[in-house]
């Protein structure tokens, strides 16, 4: 498989970063049987999964941009367990969607919350953050999730291990019923299965553990 079927604006960004062909996880999430569906993806760090979920939501994200890349409400939300991973995800999605002009706001613990609220008011299409900080912005009315077309839980098993279940449930409960939910988790313990059953619909399971770049 190649990147030929992707929007040219993303294909150009990938080519500039040296991507000649998708990694196994990237190929799996853009395959015809995965398009438009909720996904449960088992993939390890280093497999290219950040670009994978950026590509998986491309049709929904680019389809919602009508004339301006500045959004009244965010279109996609990515939740990651740690500040470091959230910042890394934000950088990856930043170059992937740079040519589309999409703004990305990052909301993580330990950073200036006032600056984050200002960034959320500036029309980001994608919000990336850690569970606790995202919940804080949500409860303060700074984060409106009612326009989301997609939610990504990155390293979901780690987030549950770190005690973020209540935060995740409050955040997900504030999202529209019709949004896509992509759950990336290296392992599938019982709490992850329960989370998937509650917040996903007819999810496609993709196991790419052991396959990398």
N, C-alpha and C positions, 0 to 999 in steps of 0.2 A: 504493500500500500504506500501511496505517496501523499503529499499535501495538496494535490491538484484540485480536489473537490472543496477545499476550504475557500472562504472569501479571499480574493486576491490581496486585500489589505493585510490579512494575517499571514498569508503565504510569503509576502515580501519581508515581513518582520522576521519570520522564521529563517528565511534564506540568509538574511543579513547576520543572524546569530550563528550561522553555520549548520543549521538543521537541513540535512538532505532527505531524510525520511523519518517518519514517526517512530518513537520507541514503542514497544509492545503495549504499554498502558495507553499511550496516546492513540494508537491505531484502534484499540478496543473501544474507547469511548466515542470515537467519531465514526465507527462502523455503522452501516444502515440499521442494524437491529437495536442499536443503542440510542439512535436519534430521538430526542424528545422524551425519553423515559427517565424515571428515577433510577439511580444506579447505586449499587453497593460494590465498591472496588477494593480489593485486597492488593495493595502495592506497597513496596518498600521505599524509604527515602532514597533518592538517587535514581529513581526509575523514570523521572520526567513527569511526575504526577501533577505538579503545579501547572505546567503548560497544558497537561491533559485536561484538567477541569476548566482551564481558560478556553480551550478549544471546544469542549463539550457544550458550553453555554453560549458559544459564538452566535449561533443563529438567533437565539432569543435576545441577546444583548444588542446585536447590530440591527435586528429587526425593529427594535423599539426606538432607535435613534431617528428622529424625523427632523432633519434640517439643522439641529444643534446637538452637540454631544453633552451639553449641560442638562442635567435631569432635575425635575422637581422633587423626585423621590429616587432613592437608589434602586437599581435593577437587580443587582447581585450582591450577596453577602457571603463572605468566606470567614469561617470561624476556625482558629488555630489554637493549640494548647499553650504556646509560649510566645513571648514578645519577639524573640529571635526568629521563630518560624513565620510569624505574621509579617514581620518586616521583609523577610526573604520572599514570601508570597507576593507581597505588594510590589517589590522590585520586579519580579518575573512578569506579573500581569501588566506592570507599567510599560515594559518594552513591547510586550505582545500587542497591546492595544494603543500604543503611542500614535500610530498613523491614523487611527480612528478618532483620536482626540479625546478619548474617554478619561475622565478624571477618576482618581482612586484616592479614597480617604482611608487612613490607617488609624485604628483606635486600640491602643494597648496600654496596659498598666505601666506606671512609672514615667509616662510622658505627660506633657502639658494638656490637661483635659480642656482648657479654654481654647487652645489652638485647634484641638480636635473638633470641638463644637463649631468653630469657625469654618473648618474644612467641610464639615457635614452640611453647612448652610450654602456652600459654594457649588452645589450641584454635581456631586460625584455619581458616576454610574455604578461603581463598585466600592463596597466598603469591606475592608479586611480588619479583623481584630481578634482579641482574646475574649473569652466568655464574660469574665467579670467586668471589664471595661465596657463592652458592648451592652451588657445588661444595665450598667449605670447610665449610659447615654439614653437607653430606651426608657428607663424609669423617669428620667429628667425631661423627657419629651424632645430630646435633641436628635433622636434617631427614629425615623418613620419607616417602618418595614412593610407598609401596606401596598407598595408598588413592586415588590420583588417578583422577578420571574424565575430566580434560581437561588438556592442556598447550598453552600458546600461546607461539610464538616470534615476538616482535614485532621488526620490522626485522631479519629473519634475515640478509639480505645484508650489512648493516652489521656484525652480530656476527661473521660469517665474515671480513670484511675486517679486523676488529680482532684477529683471531687467536684467537677463542674456540672453534674447532672441537672441540678435545679436551675442553674444559669441557662443551660442549653434549652431546657424545656420552656422556660419563660420566653426566651428569644424566639424559639420555633413557634410557640403558641401565638406570637404577634405577627406571624407571616401569613400571606394569603393561602387559602386551601389549594389553589390551582398552580402554585409554584413548583418547579422541579427541585428535588432534593438529592444531592450527590453525596454519598457517605464514603469517605476514604478511610480505611482502617486496616492495619497490617494483620490484625487478628480479629476473630469474631466471637468474643465471649458472650454469654447470655444477655448482659445488659445492653450490648450493641444490637443484638437481634431484637430485643424489646423496643429499643429506640427506633429501629428501622420499621418495625411493624406499626408503631404508633404514627410515625410522621411520613412514611413513604407509601406509594400506591403502586402495586404490581412492579416492584423494583427488579431490575436485571442485575444478576450477580456476576461479577467479573473477577476472577482470581488470577492475578499476575505476580504473586509472591515468587521470588526467585528469578524473575526476569527483569533485566535492567538494560541500560544503554549499551 
